[in-house]
């Protein structure tokens, strides 16, 4: 992998690019960011770097990463929050540098196993659908050409169809136990092999976290990403939520019933012991029937049924070995023991046909995974893990089922042990600091005294943008009746003045649907195309919106990660401040933990405001994407002008023109 590196640092790289590309312009903010990242990599420190949209964060990180990897004959991993950003690295940034930087380097894109077709599953498909047949034909063509394809590069299939062609990591028997991997016919293993020989590997944050979890659980014996000496996390403001998702769990009875059926069939054929599989189903039913009883008896104040229902330490044991008399503990133990007994028999069985060996290895992996999950679920300390039962309704059949869920109370503990103490890391995002202060995000991620850098923004917000905030005499969301009547009318005036090209963002689905009902007809009569989240896939909505002259009704999904430069987007309206739902089980647990340390009601300023502010800044960032973009951001929440904390939030937003006069916002749009 070693290659001579004629370019020695970021400054020299800028000179090379300028010499090879007529019209290449150095971007001061990008240069400063690149130099800072380069120094952090050289020092082996952890850096939090905030840089506004348009800075060119990816190139600023890639150039020092490439130079470092070549100079030290090592690998750098770049983890992105979204597929769109990962695709940008693949289609734009890495090919650009490979062509113009003057340094021969190798790069690879690596995704989770379920993003690739599994040769064993492909061969098992009986009577493939038309879409599956086309996908398989495309796969075979790519294999002959020596190409690596993932789902995004293949013809479209439904999620259900793809599940029949791919395999999850928990189900995969592993390369050493799979005949197709041994014969170099496994697409995920091919992708890993290419990544192992690359200087720069681009993956996603979810895959990175799975890798870190496996390293931690196996004492570094199991690694998905292999050895690497430097990590870059792009859009790193997503990292806390991603860790929460990675460490969270959701268990339903159906998963155990499916496992029980598969085990019963295998053990009946090979050990004449189907009862070992059937007992898993019986134990699971007993556990979830008990949960149903507890759930049915749980009511909120006022008598209304609650969803979700928290489970406290007196309901689930801290140690499954000392749970005599507990309501759920014995049922967890019975399920654990049933799975363990079935797994022991699967391990004992000897099979000789290749497909039977593969089936055996899969069952071993699945049962081992369930034993780990159940053990962790019952043994983790209650102050570190929040557990609850929630109800899920199938909108098509109207059937309901209970889910047993858990999530970490805080994510810093995991990141400290799995990442910060292991690998130097650069965290990049347009929103890592609240009002220029990195303390909230650093504390959330468990970082102590990291290096920080704010590159600022290349945009002239004072000329390009206006922020409209209602005055103190306008209705507040707390005055629900008055505000509900007032907000749609303000939205109507702004949208009609802009002629569409408007992104309308709502903090709840009911608010979005109500506004759509009130406004959509009038917008259509004015010749404005009306789009709404849920009517088509989000990617398709963005494509339609970019054509111009449209208004898009959307939820939090569209508050970040959406890139719509140019005249197609000149107006962003938020119905109100995007606070998290305070009754959310995980949020409530984090609030309680924070106030236990910092005092009663301290969480509003310590957690609630900073979390909301980061989302608000992301939403604001949808408007100005290039140096020529102009427009208005309107936040229809008078608390921004009527409270001290609201004024502080406004002062920390990008320095656009400010107004509380609706006519001024309309005039800016018209101009």
TABELWO-V424335 format. One record per pair of residues at least 6 apart in sequence whose C-alpha atoms are under 7 Angstrom apart, sorted by the first residue. I is the first residue (numbers start at 0). J is the second residue. Records with the same first field share a line. If there is no record, write none. Layout:
# TABELWO-V424335
I=J ; J
This chain:
# TABELWO-V424335
0=72 ; 196
1=69 ; 72
2=69
4=66 ; 69 ; 70 ; 102
5=102
6=12
7=66
8=63 ; 66
9=33 ; 34 ; 62 ; 63
12=100
15=100
16=99 ; 100
17=23
19=99
28=54 ; 454 ; 457
29=54 ; 55 ; 56 ; 59
31=454
32=59 ; 454
33=59 ; 60
36=60
37=63
39=46
43=423
44=423 ; 424
45=423 ; 424 ; 425 ; 449 ; 450
46=424 ; 425 ; 426 ; 449 ; 450 ; 451
47=425 ; 426 ; 427 ; 449 ; 450 ; 451 ; 452
48=426 ; 427 ; 428 ; 451 ; 452 ; 453
49=427 ; 428 ; 429 ; 430 ; 431 ; 452 ; 453 ; 454
50=428 ; 429 ; 453 ; 454 ; 455 ; 456
51=429 ; 455 ; 456
52=429 ; 456 ; 624
53=457 ; 624 ; 625
54=456 ; 457
58=92
64=75
65=198 ; 199
68=74 ; 75 ; 198
69=198
73=198 ; 227 ; 228
74=197 ; 198 ; 199 ; 227 ; 228
75=198 ; 199 ; 200 ; 227 ; 228 ; 229 ; 230
76=199 ; 200 ; 201 ; 227 ; 229 ; 230 ; 231
77=200 ; 201 ; 202 ; 230 ; 231 ; 232
78=201 ; 202 ; 203 ; 204 ; 207 ; 231 ; 232 ; 233
79=85 ; 202 ; 203 ; 204 ; 232 ; 233 ; 234
80=203 ; 204 ; 233 ; 234 ; 237
81=203
85=201
97=103
104=198
105=197 ; 198 ; 199
106=197 ; 198 ; 199 ; 200
107=193 ; 194 ; 197 ; 199 ; 200 ; 201
108=200 ; 201 ; 202
109=190 ; 191 ; 194 ; 200 ; 201 ; 202
110=202 ; 203 ; 206
111=206
112=166 ; 167 ; 168 ; 187
113=165 ; 166 ; 167
114=149 ; 150
115=148 ; 149 ; 150 ; 165 ; 186 ; 187
116=164 ; 165 ; 186
117=164 ; 165 ; 166 ; 185 ; 186
118=179 ; 184 ; 185
120=163 ; 164 ; 165
121=164
124=163
130=155 ; 156
131=156 ; 160
133=154
134=153 ; 154
137=153
141=147 ; 148
147=186 ; 190
169=364 ; 365 ; 368
170=361 ; 364 ; 365
171=361
172=357 ; 360 ; 361 ; 364
174=180 ; 181
175=181
176=360
177=357
179=185
180=188
194=200
195=225
205=241 ; 245
208=242 ; 245
210=222 ; 223 ; 224
211=417
213=221 ; 222
214=220 ; 221 ; 222
215=417
228=422
229=422 ; 423 ; 424
230=422 ; 423 ; 424 ; 425
231=424 ; 425 ; 426
232=425 ; 426 ; 427
233=426 ; 427 ; 428
234=427 ; 428
235=426 ; 427 ; 428
236=428 ; 430 ; 431
239=410 ; 444
242=410
243=406 ; 407 ; 410
246=406 ; 407
247=405 ; 406 ; 407
248=404 ; 405 ; 406
249=402 ; 403 ; 404 ; 405
250=402 ; 403 ; 404
251=401 ; 402 ; 403
252=283 ; 284 ; 287
255=279 ; 280 ; 283
256=280
259=276 ; 277 ; 279 ; 280
260=276 ; 277
262=276
263=273 ; 274 ; 275 ; 276 ; 277
264=273
266=272 ; 273
267=273
269=348
270=348
275=337 ; 340 ; 341
276=341
278=337
279=334 ; 337 ; 338
282=333 ; 334
283=334
286=330 ; 331
294=308
297=304 ; 305
298=304 ; 305
299=305
306=389 ; 390
307=387 ; 388 ; 389 ; 390
308=387 ; 388 ; 389
309=386 ; 387 ; 388
310=386 ; 387
312=381
314=325 ; 326 ; 327
315=327 ; 328 ; 377
316=322 ; 328 ; 377
317=377 ; 378 ; 379 ; 380 ; 381
318=377 ; 378
319=328 ; 332 ; 377 ; 378
322=328 ; 329
335=370 ; 373
338=366
342=363 ; 366
345=359 ; 363
350=356
383=407 ; 408
384=405 ; 406 ; 407 ; 408
385=405 ; 406 ; 407 ; 408 ; 585 ; 588
386=404 ; 405 ; 406
387=403 ; 404 ; 405
388=401 ; 402 ; 403 ; 404
389=401 ; 402 ; 403
390=399 ; 400 ; 401 ; 402
391=399 ; 400 ; 401
392=398 ; 399 ; 400
393=399
406=585
408=585 ; 588 ; 589
409=589
410=444
411=443 ; 444 ; 445
412=445
414=444 ; 445
415=445
430=613 ; 616 ; 617
431=437 ; 440
433=609 ; 613
434=651
439=609
458=626
460=653 ; 654 ; 655
461=654 ; 655 ; 656
463=628 ; 629 ; 630
464=629 ; 630 ; 631 ; 655 ; 656
465=630 ; 631 ; 632 ; 655 ; 656 ; 657
466=631 ; 632 ; 633 ; 655 ; 656 ; 657 ; 658
467=632 ; 633 ; 634 ; 657 ; 658 ; 659 ; 664
468=633 ; 634 ; 635 ; 636 ; 637 ; 639 ; 658 ; 659
469=635 ; 636 ; 637 ; 659
470=637 ; 640 ; 659
471=637 ; 640 ; 641
473=637
474=481 ; 482 ; 637
475=482 ; 636 ; 637 ; 638
476=482 ; 636
486=635
487=514
491=518
493=665
494=501
496=665 ; 668 ; 669
497=668 ; 669
498=527 ; 548
499=527 ; 548 ; 549 ; 550
500=547 ; 548 ; 549 ; 550 ; 567 ; 568 ; 569 ; 570
501=549 ; 550 ; 551 ; 568 ; 569 ; 570 ; 571
502=550 ; 551 ; 552 ; 570 ; 571 ; 572
503=551 ; 552 ; 553 ; 571 ; 572 ; 573
504=552 ; 553 ; 554 ; 555 ; 572 ; 573 ; 574
505=511 ; 553 ; 554 ; 555 ; 573 ; 574
506=554 ; 555 ; 575 ; 577
507=554
508=554
511=552
519=529
523=529
527=548 ; 549 ; 550
528=548 ; 549 ; 550
529=549 ; 550 ; 551
530=540 ; 550 ; 551 ; 552
531=551 ; 552 ; 553
532=552 ; 553
544=567
545=563 ; 567
546=567
547=567
548=567
558=617 ; 618
559=617 ; 618 ; 621
561=621
562=621
564=624 ; 625 ; 628
565=628
568=622
569=622 ; 629 ; 630 ; 631
570=622 ; 630 ; 631 ; 632
571=622 ; 631 ; 632 ; 633
572=632 ; 633 ; 634
573=633 ; 634 ; 635
574=634 ; 635
575=634 ; 635 ; 636
576=636
577=611 ; 614 ; 615
578=611
579=611
581=587
590=602
593=602
594=600 ; 601 ; 602
612=648
616=652
619=632
622=630
623=629
630=668
631=664 ; 668
638=645
639=645 ; 646 ; 649
640=646
